[in-house]
């Protein structure tokens, strides 16, 4: 039983860290006390079924993901319990979101959810991680080179490697240049938008991403990626 509690706590901590939120913020989202979250992550708390579901909802994953073995629990942030399948980064990822802000990434995923898009999504938090993911380097060296996302949602304000440089490398490489890239930027950044268009961006969205501006972009891209619509979407 102790091992189960420790593995569950480690999975909660892994997901929380990937979202970039504190124990206090997770506690607020789940309606639990911060010391309770601390105990859970240390494997020192017997967790009720209700609390498990609260934590899963707060972390935006199916409850079952929190019981996966550690080697299978690498997070793809923001997977909706109702509308996204849990996946590992070595599986085919259809939508790659490159976004430093956990809150903005969640809003983009919510916009996809509102459009009833159920394609698998993976989130990376900086420009270097995005390039490693796309070109199968570093921690993503195990990925198959043929497994390219079918669309990339790219924030321009990224740490380590800036968004425009990520876009330049994507469009300069024959392996990735045909992947549609939707640039996400804040208002009043006309120069950035012009630069991204010159580098080959397929579209741009003013953040925060919502249903209205995302639904206006997708038809213009003439994407060949599957938008799987499985009935009405309910809030997670």
KAVENMO-V690866 format. One line per field, one symbol per residue. ss: DSSP state (A for helix, B for strand, O for the rest). burial: I if it has 24 or more other C-alpha atoms within 12 Angstrom, else O. Layout:
# KAVENMO-V690866
ss=???
burial=???
This chain:
# KAVENMO-V690866
ss=OAAAAAAAAAAAAAAAAAAOOOAAAAAAAAOOOAAAAAAAAOOOOOOOAAAAAAAAAAAOOOAAAAAOOAAAOOOOOOOOOOOOOOOOOOOOOOBBBBOOOAAAAAAAAAAAAAOOOOOOBBBBOOAAAAAAAAAOOAAAOOOOOOOOOOBBBBBOOOOOOOAAAAAAAAAAOOOOOOOBBBBBBOOOOAAAAAAAAAAOOOBBBBOOOOAAAAAAAAAAAOOOOOOOOOOOOOOO
burial=OOOOIIIIIIIIIIIIOIIIOOIOIIIOIIOIOOOIIIIIIIIOIOIOOOIIIIIIIIIIIIIIIIIIOOOOIIIIIIIIIIIIIIIIIIIIIIIIIIIIIIOIIIIIIIIIIIIIIIIIIIIIIIIIIIIIIIIIOOOIOOOOOOIIIIIIIIIIIIOOIIIIIIIIIIIOOOOIIOIIIIIIIOOOOOOIIOOIOOIIIIIIIIIIIIIOIIOOIIOOOOOOOOOOOOOOOOOO
